[in-house]
Amino acid sequence: MAKERIYVNVPATSIAAQLRKNEKFSQGIRLYAVYQVTLGRKPEELKIVYNTSSKEIYN
C-alpha cells in the first residue's frame, strides 16, 4: 500500500516564520545542531543547512 501524499499550498517562508515563533521548536533546532557538531559535522556545513552564520553555530 502506497503512502498518501500531503500537499501544502502555503509558501515555505510562511511556515518557517511560524516555526521561529515557537520557543520549544527553536530550542529543539539548537540542540539538534549541537548534536550534529558532536557527530563531526562542520559548522561551515551547518550554517547553510540552518541559514545562519558560522558564528551562530560556534556559539
N, C-alpha and C positions, 0 to 999 in steps of 0.2 A: 504494500500500500504506500503510495507516494505521499510525501509531506505536503500539507496545504501551504500555499504561499500567501503571505500577507502583504498587501500593497498599501503604501503610505503616500498620501497626497499632500504632504507638508514638507517644506524645504528643510534640509539637514541643518542649516544655520538656526532655524527656529527651534528645532529640537535641542541642539547644543546649548542655546541660550537658556532654555527651560531647565536643562540639567545643571548648568552652572549655578542656578539659583538655589539648588538643593545642597545644603551643607554636608549631609551624610554622603551624598554622591561625590562631592569634591574630596572629602577625606578618603573615600574608597579609592579614587583615582590616584591620589598622592601615595597611598600605601602600596598600590599595585606598581607604581613607578619605582618605588624603593625596592620592592620585591624583584623587579626586572633588573635593577642595578646589581643586586646581590647574586643574580644568576649570570652576571657577566656582560649584560648589555651596556653599551657605552652611552653616556649622557648625550653625546652628539647625535646618536641614532634616535634617542627618545625625544629630543626636542622637536624632531619632525613629526613623530607619532602624536605627541601631545600638543603640538602647535604652540610651543613656548620657547623660552631661551635656554641655553645650556646652563646659565647661572641659576635659573629657577630649578632645574633638575639637580644641580650640585647642592643647592641649599636644602 
